[in-house]
Amino acid sequence: MLRSIKSGQRKMRVIALKLEAGALLDVLDKRQVELDGSDIKIKVPFAQMPVVMVNGVTASATAVDTVNISAGTEGDILIIGSDTAEKY
């Protein structure tokens, strides 16, 4: 009998960014996003709404492909989302 492996880790995607003086610093994940004013546009959207952490504080995403940041925000940004819509 064949069984499928259901692992939550296979569907996770993490984007780590560093924002300083209103611009994204040159980090590895910078190629996955575009900064558009106070919005961070994700080039490949998530299947579900991502969780956003800014300097260790939970923030909110406005869509599966957009994160809104408040003016003057600087520091580390983590965007954690899922590439599948399945829930176990």
RONURO-117272 format. One line per field, with one value per residue (C-alpha): residue in one letter; x, y, z. Coordinates in Angstrom, 1 decimal, always signed. Each point is the difference from the previous one (the first is absolute). Layout:
BEGIN
code: A:...
east: X:...
north: Y:...
up: Z:...
//
This chain:
BEGIN
code: M:L:R:S:I:K:S:G:Q:R:K:M:R:V:I:A:L:K:L:E:A:G:A:L:L:D:V:L:D:K:R:Q:V:E:L:D:G:S:D:I:K:I:K:V:P:F:A:Q:M:P:V:V:M:V:N:G:V:T:A:S:A:T:A:V:D:T:V:N:I:S:A:G:T:E:G:D:I:L:I:I:G:S:D:T:A:E:K:Y
east: +0.0:+1.4:-0.6:+0.7:+2.2:-1.7:+2.7:-0.7:+3.7:-0.1:-2.5:+1.6:+1.9:+1.9:+1.1:+2.6:+0.5:+1.8:-1.4:+2.0:-0.6:-3.1:+2.0:+0.5:+3.6:+1.7:-0.9:-0.6:-3.8:-0.1:-0.6:-3.3:-1.6:-0.4:-0.3:-2.8:-0.3:-1.3:-0.9:+2.2:-1.3:+0.9:+0.7:-1.2:-3.2:-0.7:-3.0:-1.2:+0.5:+3.6:+1.1:+2.3:+2.5:+1.6:+2.8:-1.5:-3.5:-2.8:-1.4:-2.7:-0.1:-2.6:-0.2:+1.8:+2.4:+0.2:+1.4:-0.7:+2.7:-0.4:+2.1:+3.3:+0.2:+3.6:+1.6:-0.6:-3.1:-1.1:-2.8:-1.1:-2.6:-1.3:+0.2:-3.0:-3.5:-0.4:-0.7:+0.6
north: +0.0:+3.4:+2.9:+3.6:+2.0:+3.0:+2.4:+3.6:+0.9:-0.8:+2.8:+2.8:+2.9:+2.6:+3.3:+1.9:+3.7:+3.0:+3.4:+3.1:+3.7:-1.0:-2.4:-3.7:-1.0:-2.4:-3.3:-3.4:+0.1:+3.5:-1.5:-1.5:+3.4:+3.5:+3.1:+2.3:+2.9:-1.5:-3.3:-3.0:-1.9:-3.7:-1.2:-3.6:+0.3:-2.3:-2.4:+1.4:+3.3:+0.1:+0.9:+3.0:+0.8:+3.5:+0.3:-2.9:+1.4:-1.6:+2.1:-0.7:-0.7:+1.7:-2.7:-3.2:+2.0:+3.4:+1.0:+3.5:+1.6:+3.2:+3.0:+0.3:-3.8:-1.2:-3.3:-3.7:-1.3:-3.6:-1.1:-3.6:-1.6:-3.1:-1.1:-2.4:+0.7:-3.3:-0.1:-3.1
up: +0.0:-1.0:+2.3:-0.6:+2.4:+1.4:+1.2:+0.8:-0.6:-3.7:-0.7:+2.0:-1.5:+1.9:-1.4:+2.2:-0.8:+1.5:-0.4:+0.6:-0.9:-2.1:-2.2:+0.1:+0.7:-2.4:+1.6:-1.6:+0.1:-1.5:-3.5:+1.1:+0.8:-1.2:+2.2:-1.1:+2.4:+3.2:-1.6:-0.5:-3.1:+0.0:-3.5:+0.6:+2.1:+2.9:+0.0:+3.3:+1.9:+1.3:+3.6:+0.1:+2.8:+0.1:+2.6:+2.0:+0.1:-2.0:-2.8:-2.6:-3.7:-2.1:-2.7:-1.0:-2.1:+1.9:+3.4:+1.2:+2.3:+1.9:-1.0:+1.8:+0.6:+0.1:+0.9:-0.6:-1.8:-0.1:-2.3:+0.7:-2.2:-1.6:-3.6:+0.3:+1.1:+1.8:+3.8:+2.1
//
